[in-house]
Each structure stands twice: as structure tokens, then as C-alpha cells.
Amino acid sequence: MDLRIAATGIPDPDAVEFIRFCYRRRRVGWPELYDEMCGVAARGLFRGLVADDLAEHGIGFSLFDMPALAALAQRIVVEEQAARRPMTVVIAAVVTEEAEATVDVPVVAEPVAVTVVESVSRTGVEPSPRSEAPVRFAAVPAGA
């Protein structure tokens, strides 16, 4: 591992891209990600760079280099997972300054999810025929 990179704490951009490349190939955690990085380096799948070339960029596969590599990989995995989280998209009207002076634009409220539960009691109702299957509703979290 390059001592200049270790001293500054700023990883080489190629080292970061190498770890991102390996993580995107197999979205796994640290021990398996290390195996993937070793395999990619052995085959030269990332820009044709092998383990010796990657060592120049701050990626070391030795036991001595493993704590720094694990910490960098963990940071990148967290960033990648955060980028993949679902987002809420709200469509709102864009108003220019000229339009604000001449037109009253309604305010767009934040979307709200409301759960309504009703209690239904039916007295004196005949049982349903056997051919009708009972209907069951189950609550499911949004985005599932």
C-alpha cells in the first residue's frame, strides 16, 4: 500500500472505482467482497489491472493491508446501499417569478398515506354459498 495514500486518508479514485466495480458484480458483505476483489484482480477484469497494478493505487491484498481495505470497502458499500434506497417522488408545479405575480397557484401538499379501518357487523345475513371463497385483506408496508 502506498504510504502517501495511507497518510492522507484520501483513497485513490481508481481504488474506489475498483471496489465499486467488485461490489456491483456481487452485492455481498466484507468477507465475500474480499474474495470477489481477489478474483477480479487475479483475472485483470477491472481495466486490465492485476494485484500488482492495484497495489500502486492503494489496494493491497496482504494480511497487513486488510484493515485499511476492509474500512474502505465498508464505506463504499454503505454509499452504494444508500444510493439504491427507494425515494419518494413528488410532482409539483414550477412557477416562474412572472407567473407568481399574475396567477394564484394552489399550494401542493405533501402526499399523505392514510389507513382506514372500519368495523362492520352484519346481523341476520345468510351465509355465503360454498362456491364463494372468503376474501381476506392483509396490511402490507408501502414499497414491499
Protein Blocks (a to p, Z undefined) as FASTA:
>chain_A
ZZklmmnopacfklmmmmmmmmmmpccdfklmmmmmmmmmmnopngoiafklmmmnopaf
bfklmmmmmmmmmmmmmmmmmmmpccdddddddddfklmmmpccdddddddddddddddd
dehiacddfklccdddddddehZZ
